[in-house]
Amino acid sequence: MLIGKIMTSTKHRLMVTVEDHKGAKIVDLRSYQIINDGELVPTRDGISFSPEKVDAVIELLREAQKKIAGAPAR
């Protein structure tokens, strides 16, 4: 089930899906490449994890965002 997608470049999208894997639900964050006819094709670049890990992943992403926001400009 597609949750959403983010354009990361003109040729790639980051897609968040919820999938069934061996009878269990998983969250999948994966890079998809756009091929000539506009079709999205999954790449090997991605990560899957259990729904119980979603809060921990969100917290780590928020921490990364804080570090970036507080980083001195170069």
CHARMM internal coordinates of N, CA and C (Angstrom, degrees):
IC EDIT
DIST 1 N 1 CA 1.4426
DIST 1 CA 1 C 1.5343
ANGL 1 N 1 CA 1 C 107.87
DIST 1 C 2 N 1.2968
ANGL 1 CA 1 C 2 N 116.19
DIHE 1 N 1 CA 1 C 2 N 121.98
DIST 2 N 2 CA 1.4615
ANGL 1 C 2 N 2 CA 121.48
DIHE 1 CA 1 C 2 N 2 CA 178.92
DIST 2 CA 2 C 1.5235
ANGL 2 N 2 CA 2 C 109.99
DIHE 1 C 2 N 2 CA 2 C -72.22
DIST 2 C 3 N 1.3234
ANGL 2 CA 2 C 3 N 115.30
DIHE 2 N 2 CA 2 C 3 N 127.86
DIST 3 N 3 CA 1.4613
ANGL 2 C 3 N 3 CA 121.42
DIHE 2 CA 2 C 3 N 3 CA 176.14
DIST 3 CA 3 C 1.5213
ANGL 3 N 3 CA 3 C 109.80
DIHE 2 C 3 N 3 CA 3 C -95.30
DIST 3 C 4 N 1.3394
ANGL 3 CA 3 C 4 N 116.42
DIHE 3 N 3 CA 3 C 4 N -42.45
DIST 4 N 4 CA 1.4522
ANGL 3 C 4 N 4 CA 120.28
DIHE 3 CA 3 C 4 N 4 CA 179.12
DIST 4 CA 4 C 1.5106
ANGL 4 N 4 CA 4 C 111.41
DIHE 3 C 4 N 4 CA 4 C 177.93
DIST 4 C 5 N 1.3326
ANGL 4 CA 4 C 5 N 115.19
DIHE 4 N 4 CA 4 C 5 N 170.15
DIST 5 N 5 CA 1.4593
ANGL 4 C 5 N 5 CA 120.16
DIHE 4 CA 4 C 5 N 5 CA 178.68
DIST 5 CA 5 C 1.5176
ANGL 5 N 5 CA 5 C 109.66
DIHE 4 C 5 N 5 CA 5 C -143.52
DIST 5 C 6 N 1.3409
ANGL 5 CA 5 C 6 N 113.90
DIHE 5 N 5 CA 5 C 6 N 151.22
DIST 6 N 6 CA 1.4621
ANGL 5 C 6 N 6 CA 122.25
DIHE 5 CA 5 C 6 N 6 CA -178.70
DIST 6 CA 6 C 1.5237
ANGL 6 N 6 CA 6 C 107.96
DIHE 5 C 6 N 6 CA 6 C -128.10
DIST 6 C 7 N 1.3222
ANGL 6 CA 6 C 7 N 116.99
DIHE 6 N 6 CA 6 C 7 N 132.87
DIST 7 N 7 CA 1.4542
ANGL 6 C 7 N 7 CA 120.65
DIHE 6 CA 6 C 7 N 7 CA 175.62
DIST 7 CA 7 C 1.5271
ANGL 7 N 7 CA 7 C 107.86
DIHE 6 C 7 N 7 CA 7 C -74.00
DIST 7 C 8 N 1.3290
ANGL 7 CA 7 C 8 N 116.97
DIHE 7 N 7 CA 7 C 8 N 120.74
DIST 8 N 8 CA 1.4660
ANGL 7 C 8 N 8 CA 120.50
DIHE 7 CA 7 C 8 N 8 CA 177.80
DIST 8 CA 8 C 1.5213
ANGL 8 N 8 CA 8 C 111.44
DIHE 7 C 8 N 8 CA 8 C -102.60
DIST 8 C 9 N 1.3217
ANGL 8 CA 8 C 9 N 116.81
DIHE 8 N 8 CA 8 C 9 N -22.12
DIST 9 N 9 CA 1.4678
ANGL 8 C 9 N 9 CA 122.66
DIHE 8 CA 8 C 9 N 9 CA 173.75
DIST 9 CA 9 C 1.5259
ANGL 9 N 9 CA 9 C 106.39
DIHE 8 C 9 N 9 CA 9 C -162.42
DIST 9 C 10 N 1.3221
ANGL 9 CA 9 C 10 N 116.63
DIHE 9 N 9 CA 9 C 10 N 179.77
DIST 10 N 10 CA 1.4620
ANGL 9 C 10 N 10 CA 118.97
DIHE 9 CA 9 C 10 N 10 CA -179.57
DIST 10 CA 10 C 1.5256
ANGL 10 N 10 CA 10 C 111.84
DIHE 9 C 10 N 10 CA 10 C -67.34
DIST 10 C 11 N 1.3318
ANGL 10 CA 10 C 11 N 117.48
DIHE 10 N 10 CA 10 C 11 N -19.93
DIST 11 N 11 CA 1.4679
ANGL 10 C 11 N 11 CA 121.30
DIHE 10 CA 10 C 11 N 11 CA -176.74
DIST 11 CA 11 C 1.5306
ANGL 11 N 11 CA 11 C 113.96
DIHE 10 C 11 N 11 CA 11 C -113.95
DIST 11 C 12 N 1.3427
ANGL 11 CA 11 C 12 N 117.98
DIHE 11 N 11 CA 11 C 12 N -0.29
DIST 12 N 12 CA 1.4603
ANGL 11 C 12 N 12 CA 120.18
DIHE 11 CA 11 C 12 N 12 CA -176.31
DIST 12 CA 12 C 1.5268
ANGL 12 N 12 CA 12 C 112.13
DIHE 11 C 12 N 12 CA 12 C -136.39
DIST 12 C 13 N 1.3357
ANGL 12 CA 12 C 13 N 114.42
DIHE 12 N 12 CA 12 C 13 N 149.62
DIST 13 N 13 CA 1.4628
ANGL 12 C 13 N 13 CA 122.50
DIHE 12 CA 12 C 13 N 13 CA 174.13
DIST 13 CA 13 C 1.5211
ANGL 13 N 13 CA 13 C 107.97
DIHE 12 C 13 N 13 CA 13 C -130.87
DIST 13 C 14 N 1.3157
ANGL 13 CA 13 C 14 N 117.17
DIHE 13 N 13 CA 13 C 14 N 143.88
DIST 14 N 14 CA 1.4528
ANGL 13 C 14 N 14 CA 122.69
DIHE 13 CA 13 C 14 N 14 CA 170.12
DIST 14 CA 14 C 1.5181
ANGL 14 N 14 CA 14 C 106.19
DIHE 13 C 14 N 14 CA 14 C -96.64
DIST 14 C 15 N 1.3280
ANGL 14 CA 14 C 15 N 116.35
DIHE 14 N 14 CA 14 C 15 N 121.50
DIST 15 N 15 CA 1.4594
ANGL 14 C 15 N 15 CA 120.00
DIHE 14 CA 14 C 15 N 15 CA -177.80
DIST 15 CA 15 C 1.5231
ANGL 15 N 15 CA 15 C 110.08
DIHE 14 C 15 N 15 CA 15 C -115.59
DIST 15 C 16 N 1.3256
ANGL 15 CA 15 C 16 N 114.97
DIHE 15 N 15 CA 15 C 16 N 138.13
DIST 16 N 16 CA 1.4570
ANGL 15 C 16 N 16 CA 122.22
DIHE 15 CA 15 C 16 N 16 CA 176.00
DIST 16 CA 16 C 1.5205
ANGL 16 N 16 CA 16 C 106.55
DIHE 15 C 16 N 16 CA 16 C -109.43
DIST 16 C 17 N 1.3330
ANGL 16 CA 16 C 17 N 115.59
DIHE 16 N 16 CA 16 C 17 N 122.76
DIST 17 N 17 CA 1.4601
ANGL 16 C 17 N 17 CA 120.75
DIHE 16 CA 16 C 17 N 17 CA 178.54
DIST 17 CA 17 C 1.5183
ANGL 17 N 17 CA 17 C 109.93
DIHE 16 C 17 N 17 CA 17 C -132.36
DIST 17 C 18 N 1.3179
ANGL 17 CA 17 C 18 N 115.26
DIHE 17 N 17 CA 17 C 18 N 160.15
DIST 18 N 18 CA 1.4655
ANGL 17 C 18 N 18 CA 122.43
DIHE 17 CA 17 C 18 N 18 CA 169.91
DIST 18 CA 18 C 1.5178
ANGL 18 N 18 CA 18 C 105.58
DIHE 17 C 18 N 18 CA 18 C -113.54
DIST 18 C 19 N 1.3241
ANGL 18 CA 18 C 19 N 115.70
DIHE 18 N 18 CA 18 C 19 N 125.93
DIST 19 N 19 CA 1.4624
ANGL 18 C 19 N 19 CA 121.81
DIHE 18 CA 18 C 19 N 19 CA -174.75
DIST 19 CA 19 C 1.5194
ANGL 19 N 19 CA 19 C 110.45
DIHE 18 C 19 N 19 CA 19 C -126.33
DIST 19 C 20 N 1.3394
ANGL 19 CA 19 C 20 N 115.16
DIHE 19 N 19 CA 19 C 20 N 160.44
DIST 20 N 20 CA 1.4658
ANGL 19 C 20 N 20 CA 121.67
DIHE 19 CA 19 C 20 N 20 CA 169.45
DIST 20 CA 20 C 1.5092
ANGL 20 N 20 CA 20 C 107.86
DIHE 19 C 20 N 20 CA 20 C -95.27
DIST 20 C 21 N 1.3362
ANGL 20 CA 20 C 21 N 116.78
DIHE 20 N 20 CA 20 C 21 N 129.04
DIST 21 N 21 CA 1.4648
ANGL 20 C 21 N 21 CA 121.59
DIHE 20 CA 20 C 21 N 21 CA 177.71
DIST 21 CA 21 C 1.5183
ANGL 21 N 21 CA 21 C 108.20
DIHE 20 C 21 N 21 CA 21 C -133.56
DIST 21 C 22 N 1.3047
ANGL 21 CA 21 C 22 N 115.92
DIHE 21 N 21 CA 21 C 22 N 109.81
DIST 22 N 22 CA 1.4791
ANGL 21 C 22 N 22 CA 122.18
DIHE 21 CA 21 C 22 N 22 CA -179.32
DIST 22 CA 22 C 1.5230
ANGL 22 N 22 CA 22 C 111.06
DIHE 21 C 22 N 22 CA 22 C 54.25
DIST 22 C 23 N 1.3251
ANGL 22 CA 22 C 23 N 116.24
DIHE 22 N 22 CA 22 C 23 N 41.28
DIST 23 N 23 CA 1.4562
ANGL 22 C 23 N 23 CA 121.58
DIHE 22 CA 22 C 23 N 23 CA 176.37
DIST 23 CA 23 C 1.5221
ANGL 23 N 23 CA 23 C 115.34
DIHE 22 C 23 N 23 CA 23 C 84.22
DIST 23 C 24 N 1.3279
ANGL 23 CA 23 C 24 N 117.57
DIHE 23 N 23 CA 23 C 24 N 1.33
DIST 24 N 24 CA 1.4634
ANGL 23 C 24 N 24 CA 120.98
DIHE 23 CA 23 C 24 N 24 CA 179.65
DIST 24 CA 24 C 1.5242
ANGL 24 N 24 CA 24 C 109.18
DIHE 23 C 24 N 24 CA 24 C -119.40
DIST 24 C 25 N 1.3098
ANGL 24 CA 24 C 25 N 116.16
DIHE 24 N 24 CA 24 C 25 N 149.00
DIST 25 N 25 CA 1.4659
ANGL 24 C 25 N 25 CA 121.51
DIHE 24 CA 24 C 25 N 25 CA 175.90
DIST 25 CA 25 C 1.5191
ANGL 25 N 25 CA 25 C 109.21
DIHE 24 C 25 N 25 CA 25 C -79.17
DIST 25 C 26 N 1.3441
ANGL 25 CA 25 C 26 N 116.42
DIHE 25 N 25 CA 25 C 26 N 140.09
DIST 26 N 26 CA 1.4561
ANGL 25 C 26 N 26 CA 122.54
DIHE 25 CA 25 C 26 N 26 CA 173.43
DIST 26 CA 26 C 1.5198
ANGL 26 N 26 CA 26 C 109.19
DIHE 25 C 26 N 26 CA 26 C -134.45
DIST 26 C 27 N 1.3155
ANGL 26 CA 26 C 27 N 115.42
DIHE 26 N 26 CA 26 C 27 N 154.44
DIST 27 N 27 CA 1.4604
ANGL 26 C 27 N 27 CA 122.29
DIHE 26 CA 26 C 27 N 27 CA 173.41
DIST 27 CA 27 C 1.5255
ANGL 27 N 27 CA 27 C 106.00
DIHE 26 C 27 N 27 CA 27 C -100.35
DIST 27 C 28 N 1.3203
ANGL 27 CA 27 C 28 N 117.00
DIHE 27 N 27 CA 27 C 28 N 132.03
DIST 28 N 28 CA 1.4566
ANGL 27 C 28 N 28 CA 121.47
DIHE 27 CA 27 C 28 N 28 CA -178.33
DIST 28 CA 28 C 1.5206
ANGL 28 N 28 CA 28 C 109.03
DIHE 27 C 28 N 28 CA 28 C -122.24
DIST 28 C 29 N 1.3287
ANGL 28 CA 28 C 29 N 116.72
DIHE 28 N 28 CA 28 C 29 N 125.48
DIST 29 N 29 CA 1.4686
ANGL 28 C 29 N 29 CA 123.58
DIHE 28 CA 28 C 29 N 29 CA 172.26
DIST 29 CA 29 C 1.5158
ANGL 29 N 29 CA 29 C 104.99
DIHE 28 C 29 N 29 CA 29 C -111.03
DIST 29 C 30 N 1.3199
ANGL 29 CA 29 C 30 N 117.62
DIHE 29 N 29 CA 29 C 30 N 116.84
DIST 30 N 30 CA 1.4607
ANGL 29 C 30 N 30 CA 120.03
DIHE 29 CA 29 C 30 N 30 CA -172.70
DIST 30 CA 30 C 1.5152
ANGL 30 N 30 CA 30 C 110.98
DIHE 29 C 30 N 30 CA 30 C -142.30
DIST 30 C 31 N 1.3228
ANGL 30 CA 30 C 31 N 115.09
DIHE 30 N 30 CA 30 C 31 N 143.99
DIST 31 N 31 CA 1.4522
ANGL 30 C 31 N 31 CA 122.03
DIHE 30 CA 30 C 31 N 31 CA 173.57
DIST 31 CA 31 C 1.5264
ANGL 31 N 31 CA 31 C 108.16
DIHE 30 C 31 N 31 CA 31 C -82.99
DIST 31 C 32 N 1.3249
ANGL 31 CA 31 C 32 N 115.31
DIHE 31 N 31 CA 31 C 32 N 133.15
DIST 32 N 32 CA 1.4652
ANGL 31 C 32 N 32 CA 122.12
DIHE 31 CA 31 C 32 N 32 CA 176.77
DIST 32 CA 32 C 1.5144
ANGL 32 N 32 CA 32 C 108.04
DIHE 31 C 32 N 32 CA 32 C -118.24
DIST 32 C 33 N 1.3251
ANGL 32 CA 32 C 33 N 116.33
DIHE 32 N 32 CA 32 C 33 N 137.86
DIST 33 N 33 CA 1.4596
ANGL 32 C 33 N 33 CA 121.91
DIHE 32 CA 32 C 33 N 33 CA 176.79
DIST 33 CA 33 C 1.5221
ANGL 33 N 33 CA 33 C 108.76
DIHE 32 C 33 N 33 CA 33 C -96.21
DIST 33 C 34 N 1.3344
ANGL 33 CA 33 C 34 N 115.83
DIHE 33 N 33 CA 33 C 34 N 141.74
DIST 34 N 34 CA 1.4563
ANGL 33 C 34 N 34 CA 121.12
DIHE 33 CA 33 C 34 N 34 CA 176.27
DIST 34 CA 34 C 1.5212
ANGL 34 N 34 CA 34 C 107.29
DIHE 33 C 34 N 34 CA 34 C -93.77
DIST 34 C 35 N 1.3366
ANGL 34 CA 34 C 35 N 116.38
DIHE 34 N 34 CA 34 C 35 N 119.96
DIST 35 N 35 CA 1.4612
ANGL 34 C 35 N 35 CA 119.39
DIHE 34 CA 34 C 35 N 35 CA 178.95
DIST 35 CA 35 C 1.5220
ANGL 35 N 35 CA 35 C 109.27
DIHE 34 C 35 N 35 CA 35 C -94.65
DIST 35 C 36 N 1.3169
ANGL 35 CA 35 C 36 N 116.51
DIHE 35 N 35 CA 35 C 36 N 176.43
DIST 36 N 36 CA 1.4667
ANGL 35 C 36 N 36 CA 123.87
DIHE 35 CA 35 C 36 N 36 CA -168.89
DIST 36 CA 36 C 1.5220
ANGL 36 N 36 CA 36 C 115.54
DIHE 35 C 36 N 36 CA 36 C -46.03
DIST 36 C 37 N 1.3260
ANGL 36 CA 36 C 37 N 118.12
DIHE 36 N 36 CA 36 C 37 N -43.26
DIST 37 N 37 CA 1.4682
ANGL 36 C 37 N 37 CA 119.14
DIHE 36 CA 36 C 37 N 37 CA -176.41
DIST 37 CA 37 C 1.5255
ANGL 37 N 37 CA 37 C 112.96
DIHE 36 C 37 N 37 CA 37 C -88.66
DIST 37 C 38 N 1.3514
ANGL 37 CA 37 C 38 N 116.80
DIHE 37 N 37 CA 37 C 38 N 11.28
DIST 38 N 38 CA 1.4526
ANGL 37 C 38 N 38 CA 120.83
DIHE 37 CA 37 C 38 N 38 CA 177.97
DIST 38 CA 38 C 1.5103
ANGL 38 N 38 CA 38 C 113.85
DIHE 37 C 38 N 38 CA 38 C 90.14
DIST 38 C 39 N 1.3341
ANGL 38 CA 38 C 39 N 117.18
DIHE 38 N 38 CA 38 C 39 N -0.59
DIST 39 N 39 CA 1.4619
ANGL 38 C 39 N 39 CA 121.25
DIHE 38 CA 38 C 39 N 39 CA 179.56
DIST 39 CA 39 C 1.5271
ANGL 39 N 39 CA 39 C 110.05
DIHE 38 C 39 N 39 CA 39 C -70.00
DIST 39 C 40 N 1.3285
ANGL 39 CA 39 C 40 N 116.54
DIHE 39 N 39 CA 39 C 40 N 139.21
DIST 40 N 40 CA 1.4542
ANGL 39 C 40 N 40 CA 121.96
DIHE 39 CA 39 C 40 N 40 CA 176.19
DIST 40 CA 40 C 1.5239
ANGL 40 N 40 CA 40 C 109.07
DIHE 39 C 40 N 40 CA 40 C -92.37
DIST 40 C 41 N 1.3360
ANGL 40 CA 40 C 41 N 116.28
DIHE 40 N 40 CA 40 C 41 N 125.94
DIST 41 N 41 CA 1.4589
ANGL 40 C 41 N 41 CA 122.07
DIHE 40 CA 40 C 41 N 41 CA -178.46
DIST 41 CA 41 C 1.5306
ANGL 41 N 41 CA 41 C 107.87
DIHE 40 C 41 N 41 CA 41 C -119.06
DIST 41 C 42 N 1.3526
ANGL 41 CA 41 C 42 N 118.01
DIHE 41 N 41 CA 41 C 42 N 126.29
DIST 42 N 42 CA 1.4637
ANGL 41 C 42 N 42 CA 119.49
DIHE 41 CA 41 C 42 N 42 CA -179.64
DIST 42 CA 42 C 1.5270
ANGL 42 N 42 CA 42 C 111.57
DIHE 41 C 42 N 42 CA 42 C -65.42
DIST 42 C 43 N 1.3283
ANGL 42 CA 42 C 43 N 115.56
DIHE 42 N 42 CA 42 C 43 N 143.93
DIST 43 N 43 CA 1.4578
ANGL 42 C 43 N 43 CA 121.35
DIHE 42 CA 42 C 43 N 43 CA 175.05
DIST 43 CA 43 C 1.5258
ANGL 43 N 43 CA 43 C 108.68
DIHE 42 C 43 N 43 CA 43 C -104.50
DIST 43 C 44 N 1.3171
ANGL 43 CA 43 C 44 N 116.12
DIHE 43 N 43 CA 43 C 44 N 176.88
DIST 44 N 44 CA 1.4666
ANGL 43 C 44 N 44 CA 120.24
DIHE 43 CA 43 C 44 N 44 CA 176.45
DIST 44 CA 44 C 1.5194
ANGL 44 N 44 CA 44 C 111.13
DIHE 43 C 44 N 44 CA 44 C -77.55
DIST 44 C 45 N 1.3344
ANGL 44 CA 44 C 45 N 117.32
DIHE 44 N 44 CA 44 C 45 N -12.41
DIST 45 N 45 CA 1.4565
ANGL 44 C 45 N 45 CA 121.84
DIHE 44 CA 44 C 45 N 45 CA -177.74
DIST 45 CA 45 C 1.5230
ANGL 45 N 45 CA 45 C 109.93
DIHE 44 C 45 N 45 CA 45 C -78.53
DIST 45 C 46 N 1.3170
ANGL 45 CA 45 C 46 N 116.54
DIHE 45 N 45 CA 45 C 46 N 108.75
DIST 46 N 46 CA 1.4445
ANGL 45 C 46 N 46 CA 120.04
DIHE 45 CA 45 C 46 N 46 CA 179.38
DIST 46 CA 46 C 1.5104
ANGL 46 N 46 CA 46 C 110.83
DIHE 45 C 46 N 46 CA 46 C 173.99
DIST 46 C 47 N 1.3125
ANGL 46 CA 46 C 47 N 114.09
DIHE 46 N 46 CA 46 C 47 N 179.26
DIST 47 N 47 CA 1.4518
ANGL 46 C 47 N 47 CA 121.12
DIHE 46 CA 46 C 47 N 47 CA 179.91
DIST 47 CA 47 C 1.5228
ANGL 47 N 47 CA 47 C 108.58
DIHE 46 C 47 N 47 CA 47 C -147.87
DIST 47 C 48 N 1.3245
ANGL 47 CA 47 C 48 N 115.65
DIHE 47 N 47 CA 47 C 48 N 144.65
DIST 48 N 48 CA 1.4581
ANGL 47 C 48 N 48 CA 122.25
DIHE 47 CA 47 C 48 N 48 CA 176.01
DIST 48 CA 48 C 1.5245
ANGL 48 N 48 CA 48 C 108.13
DIHE 47 C 48 N 48 CA 48 C -124.62
DIST 48 C 49 N 1.3269
ANGL 48 CA 48 C 49 N 115.74
DIHE 48 N 48 CA 48 C 49 N 144.37
DIST 49 N 49 CA 1.4568
ANGL 48 C 49 N 49 CA 119.63
DIHE 48 CA 48 C 49 N 49 CA 178.76
DIST 49 CA 49 C 1.5214
ANGL 49 N 49 CA 49 C 109.84
DIHE 48 C 49 N 49 CA 49 C -154.38
DIST 49 C 50 N 1.3238
ANGL 49 CA 49 C 50 N 115.07
DIHE 49 N 49 CA 49 C 50 N 165.15
DIST 50 N 50 CA 1.4690
ANGL 49 C 50 N 50 CA 120.42
DIHE 49 CA 49 C 50 N 50 CA -178.14
DIST 50 CA 50 C 1.5223
ANGL 50 N 50 CA 50 C 109.92
DIHE 49 C 50 N 50 CA 50 C -74.07
DIST 50 C 51 N 1.3368
ANGL 50 CA 50 C 51 N 116.71
DIHE 50 N 50 CA 50 C 51 N 154.29
DIST 51 N 51 CA 1.4687
ANGL 50 C 51 N 51 CA 119.99
DIHE 50 CA 50 C 51 N 51 CA 179.23
DIST 51 CA 51 C 1.5317
ANGL 51 N 51 CA 51 C 112.78
DIHE 50 C 51 N 51 CA 51 C -58.17
DIST 51 C 52 N 1.3297
ANGL 51 CA 51 C 52 N 117.27
DIHE 51 N 51 CA 51 C 52 N -26.75
DIST 52 N 52 CA 1.4647
ANGL 51 C 52 N 52 CA 120.94
DIHE 51 CA 51 C 52 N 52 CA 179.08
DIST 52 CA 52 C 1.5274
ANGL 52 N 52 CA 52 C 112.26
DIHE 51 C 52 N 52 CA 52 C -64.76
DIST 52 C 53 N 1.3232
ANGL 52 CA 52 C 53 N 117.75
DIHE 52 N 52 CA 52 C 53 N -19.64
DIST 53 N 53 CA 1.4668
ANGL 52 C 53 N 53 CA 122.21
DIHE 52 CA 52 C 53 N 53 CA -178.81
DIST 53 CA 53 C 1.5257
ANGL 53 N 53 CA 53 C 113.30
DIHE 52 C 53 N 53 CA 53 C -91.37
DIST 53 C 54 N 1.3291
ANGL 53 CA 53 C 54 N 118.36
DIHE 53 N 53 CA 53 C 54 N -5.80
DIST 54 N 54 CA 1.4687
ANGL 53 C 54 N 54 CA 121.55
DIHE 53 CA 53 C 54 N 54 CA -175.79
DIST 54 CA 54 C 1.5260
ANGL 54 N 54 CA 54 C 111.60
DIHE 53 C 54 N 54 CA 54 C -57.63
DIST 54 C 55 N 1.3248
ANGL 54 CA 54 C 55 N 118.46
DIHE 54 N 54 CA 54 C 55 N -47.86
DIST 55 N 55 CA 1.4661
ANGL 54 C 55 N 55 CA 120.54
DIHE 54 CA 54 C 55 N 55 CA -178.77
DIST 55 CA 55 C 1.5261
ANGL 55 N 55 CA 55 C 111.54
DIHE 54 C 55 N 55 CA 55 C -61.00
DIST 55 C 56 N 1.3318
ANGL 55 CA 55 C 56 N 117.69
DIHE 55 N 55 CA 55 C 56 N -40.05
DIST 56 N 56 CA 1.4615
ANGL 55 C 56 N 56 CA 121.35
DIHE 55 CA 55 C 56 N 56 CA 179.48
DIST 56 CA 56 C 1.5315
ANGL 56 N 56 CA 56 C 110.56
DIHE 55 C 56 N 56 CA 56 C -65.99
DIST 56 C 57 N 1.3291
ANGL 56 CA 56 C 57 N 117.54
DIHE 56 N 56 CA 56 C 57 N -41.11
DIST 57 N 57 CA 1.4693
ANGL 56 C 57 N 57 CA 121.34
DIHE 56 CA 56 C 57 N 57 CA 178.99
DIST 57 CA 57 C 1.5256
ANGL 57 N 57 CA 57 C 109.54
DIHE 56 C 57 N 57 CA 57 C -64.86
DIST 57 C 58 N 1.3273
ANGL 57 CA 57 C 58 N 117.34
DIHE 57 N 57 CA 57 C 58 N -44.13
DIST 58 N 58 CA 1.4679
ANGL 57 C 58 N 58 CA 120.96
DIHE 57 CA 57 C 58 N 58 CA 178.60
DIST 58 CA 58 C 1.5223
ANGL 58 N 58 CA 58 C 110.47
DIHE 57 C 58 N 58 CA 58 C -60.58
DIST 58 C 59 N 1.3223
ANGL 58 CA 58 C 59 N 117.36
DIHE 58 N 58 CA 58 C 59 N -42.86
DIST 59 N 59 CA 1.4641
ANGL 58 C 59 N 59 CA 120.91
DIHE 58 CA 58 C 59 N 59 CA 179.92
DIST 59 CA 59 C 1.5303
ANGL 59 N 59 CA 59 C 111.15
DIHE 58 C 59 N 59 CA 59 C -62.84
DIST 59 C 60 N 1.3137
ANGL 59 CA 59 C 60 N 116.98
DIHE 59 N 59 CA 59 C 60 N -42.30
DIST 60 N 60 CA 1.4685
ANGL 59 C 60 N 60 CA 120.06
DIHE 59 CA 59 C 60 N 60 CA 177.99
DIST 60 CA 60 C 1.5290
ANGL 60 N 60 CA 60 C 111.56
DIHE 59 C 60 N 60 CA 60 C -64.26
DIST 60 C 61 N 1.3272
ANGL 60 CA 60 C 61 N 116.74
DIHE 60 N 60 CA 60 C 61 N -39.38
DIST 61 N 61 CA 1.4643
ANGL 60 C 61 N 61 CA 119.90
DIHE 60 CA 60 C 61 N 61 CA 177.27
DIST 61 CA 61 C 1.5313
ANGL 61 N 61 CA 61 C 111.08
DIHE 60 C 61 N 61 CA 61 C -65.41
DIST 61 C 62 N 1.3183
ANGL 61 CA 61 C 62 N 116.89
DIHE 61 N 61 CA 61 C 62 N -37.93
DIST 62 N 62 CA 1.4734
ANGL 61 C 62 N 62 CA 120.02
DIHE 61 CA 61 C 62 N 62 CA 176.92
DIST 62 CA 62 C 1.5250
ANGL 62 N 62 CA 62 C 110.85
DIHE 61 C 62 N 62 CA 62 C -65.58
DIST 62 C 63 N 1.3289
ANGL 62 CA 62 C 63 N 116.36
DIHE 62 N 62 CA 62 C 63 N -39.16
DIST 63 N 63 CA 1.4634
ANGL 62 C 63 N 63 CA 120.15
DIHE 62 CA 62 C 63 N 63 CA 177.02
DIST 63 CA 63 C 1.5275
ANGL 63 N 63 CA 63 C 110.53
DIHE 62 C 63 N 63 CA 63 C -62.86
DIST 63 C 64 N 1.3327
ANGL 63 CA 63 C 64 N 116.83
DIHE 63 N 63 CA 63 C 64 N -42.01
DIST 64 N 64 CA 1.4681
ANGL 63 C 64 N 64 CA 120.85
DIHE 63 CA 63 C 64 N 64 CA 177.57
DIST 64 CA 64 C 1.5240
ANGL 64 N 64 CA 64 C 109.90
DIHE 63 C 64 N 64 CA 64 C -61.59
DIST 64 C 65 N 1.3277
ANGL 64 CA 64 C 65 N 116.12
DIHE 64 N 64 CA 64 C 65 N -42.22
DIST 65 N 65 CA 1.4640
ANGL 64 C 65 N 65 CA 120.65
DIHE 64 CA 64 C 65 N 65 CA 179.52
DIST 65 CA 65 C 1.5318
ANGL 65 N 65 CA 65 C 110.70
DIHE 64 C 65 N 65 CA 65 C -61.83
DIST 65 C 66 N 1.3401
ANGL 65 CA 65 C 66 N 117.19
DIHE 65 N 65 CA 65 C 66 N -42.38
DIST 66 N 66 CA 1.4674
ANGL 65 C 66 N 66 CA 120.79
DIHE 65 CA 65 C 66 N 66 CA 178.19
DIST 66 CA 66 C 1.5233
ANGL 66 N 66 CA 66 C 110.82
DIHE 65 C 66 N 66 CA 66 C -63.13
DIST 66 C 67 N 1.3227
ANGL 66 CA 66 C 67 N 117.60
DIHE 66 N 66 CA 66 C 67 N -42.01
DIST 67 N 67 CA 1.4710
ANGL 66 C 67 N 67 CA 121.36
DIHE 66 CA 66 C 67 N 67 CA -179.73
DIST 67 CA 67 C 1.5310
ANGL 67 N 67 CA 67 C 110.42
DIHE 66 C 67 N 67 CA 67 C -63.52
DIST 67 C 68 N 1.3213
ANGL 67 CA 67 C 68 N 115.74
DIHE 67 N 67 CA 67 C 68 N -41.57
DIST 68 N 68 CA 1.4658
ANGL 67 C 68 N 68 CA 119.48
DIHE 67 CA 67 C 68 N 68 CA 179.47
DIST 68 CA 68 C 1.5279
ANGL 68 N 68 CA 68 C 110.25
DIHE 67 C 68 N 68 CA 68 C -66.45
DIST 68 C 69 N 1.3219
ANGL 68 CA 68 C 69 N 116.83
DIHE 68 N 68 CA 68 C 69 N -43.46
DIST 69 N 69 CA 1.4600
ANGL 68 C 69 N 69 CA 120.81
DIHE 68 CA 68 C 69 N 69 CA -178.70
DIST 69 CA 69 C 1.5283
ANGL 69 N 69 CA 69 C 111.43
DIHE 68 C 69 N 69 CA 69 C -64.97
DIST 69 C 70 N 1.3302
ANGL 69 CA 69 C 70 N 116.28
DIHE 69 N 69 CA 69 C 70 N -31.82
DIST 70 N 70 CA 1.4595
ANGL 69 C 70 N 70 CA 120.32
DIHE 69 CA 69 C 70 N 70 CA -178.29
DIST 70 CA 70 C 1.5187
ANGL 70 N 70 CA 70 C 113.56
DIHE 69 C 70 N 70 CA 70 C -91.93
DIST 70 C 71 N 1.3263
ANGL 70 CA 70 C 71 N 116.81
DIHE 70 N 70 CA 70 C 71 N -3.15
DIST 71 N 71 CA 1.4663
ANGL 70 C 71 N 71 CA 119.72
DIHE 70 CA 70 C 71 N 71 CA -178.09
DIST 71 CA 71 C 1.5216
ANGL 71 N 71 CA 71 C 110.20
DIHE 70 C 71 N 71 CA 71 C -73.43
DIST 71 C 72 N 1.3262
ANGL 71 CA 71 C 72 N 116.73
DIHE 71 N 71 CA 71 C 72 N 140.55
DIST 72 N 72 CA 1.4740
ANGL 71 C 72 N 72 CA 119.10
DIHE 71 CA 71 C 72 N 72 CA 178.05
DIST 72 CA 72 C 1.5221
ANGL 72 N 72 CA 72 C 110.92
DIHE 71 C 72 N 72 CA 72 C -67.40
DIST 72 C 73 N 1.3086
ANGL 72 CA 72 C 73 N 116.39
DIHE 72 N 72 CA 72 C 73 N 145.74
DIST 73 N 73 CA 1.4730
ANGL 72 C 73 N 73 CA 121.71
DIHE 72 CA 72 C 73 N 73 CA 179.34
DIST 73 CA 73 C 1.5270
ANGL 73 N 73 CA 73 C 109.22
DIHE 72 C 73 N 73 CA 73 C -69.16
DIST 73 C 74 N 1.3112
ANGL 73 CA 73 C 74 N 115.81
DIHE 73 N 73 CA 73 C 74 N 146.51
DIST 74 N 74 CA 1.4801
ANGL 73 C 74 N 74 CA 120.82
DIHE 73 CA 73 C 74 N 74 CA 179.03
DIST 74 CA 74 C 1.4898
ANGL 74 N 74 CA 74 C 110.35
DIHE 73 C 74 N 74 CA 74 C -105.57
END
COOR INIT
IC SEED 1 N 1 CA 1 C
IC BUILD
